[in-house]
Amino acid sequence: MTSSILTQFLIDITRGPLKHDFAADRAGVVAASRLSEAMQAAVLGQDVGTLWLAGAHPMALLYFARSCGWDNPRYYQCLSDAELRRVVPGAVEPASRPEPPQRHR
C-alpha cells in the first residue's frame, strides 16, 4: 500500500464520496477499502500517529483528526509524539516535550 492510497482514502471519508457512508458504517467502509489490515486498524482506532508514520498527507490527516473530534493541540502533539517514535523506536517519552511541529491560529 502506498501513502497516496492512504491519503486518498482519508480524503474520501472526510470530504469526499465516502463521507456519509463512513459516518453511518465506519467498519464496513474501512473493510471495503484497499488499506492494509494495519492501516484499517489505525483508521478505526483513530491512531493518527501511525497514519502519519505511514505517510498520510498532513492536511488529509488533519481533516481526519477533526472529523474524529480532535482539536489542533491534540493533533500536533500526536504528530510530535509519532516523530519521537520514528527517531527512537520504543523510546520513553522525555519529561519535557518538544513543541508541536506547527501552530495555526
N, C-alpha and C positions, 0 to 999 in steps of 0.2 A: 504494500500500500504506500502511496506517495503522499506527501504533505498537501499536494494540490487536491487530492480526493477528500482528505480530511477537511481542508479549508472549505471546499465547495459544499460538503455536507453541512458544516456549521452554518454557512450562509443560507442554505436551503431550509434548515429547520428554524432559523431565527428571523429571516427576512424574505424567504423565497417560497417556492411552491409547496414545501412540506411543513410550513409553519403551523397551519391549523391541524393537520394530521398529527404532528408531533405533540401538540398541546393535548390532543384527545387520546393518543396512544403512543407514548414515548417508546415503550419496549418494542412494540410492533414496528414502528418506523426504523428504529435502530437495528432490529433483527433483519429487516429487509435491505439494509444498506450494504455497501461494498466494504465497509470498515472491517478491520481485523477484530478478533474477539477482544483483544486488549483495548483497542480503541472504542469498541462498543461499550465495554465496561467503564471506561473513562468517561464517556458521554453520559451514561446512565448514572454514574456516581458523581457527576459534576466535578471530576478531577481535572481542573484547569491546568494544574502544574504538569501533569502527564501529557495533556494535549499540547501544551506549549513545547515541551521537550520533544514531542513527535513532529514538530514543525508547523503547527497551525499558525496561520497568519494572525498577528496580534489584533487586528481590527475585527476579524471574524470571531476570534476568541473573546474579545471584549463584548461583542453583541451576545454571544452565548452566555457569558457570565451575567450580564444584565438580565437576560431572559430567565435566568435562574434566581434572580433577586439579589445578586451581589452588588455592593457599592464599589466605587473606584478604589478606595484604600484596600479593601479585601482582595480585589483583583490584582493590583500591583504588588501587594505583599506576597500573594501566591506565586507570581512570576519571579519575584526576588528569591523566594524560598526554593523554587524549582531550579533556578540558576545555581544556587548553592549545591543542590543535588548533582547538577551536571559537573561542576568543578571538582567536588569531592564526594563521590558516591558513598552513601552510608554515613556521612559525617554528621556529628551532632551540631545542631544549630548554635551559633555563637550567642553569648549573653546579650550583646548589643547587635541589633540587626542593622544591615545597611539600608539606606533609603531606597524606596521603590525605584525602578528604572525610570519612570516618568511621572509627572504630576500634571494633571489637566484640571483646570478650574473653570 
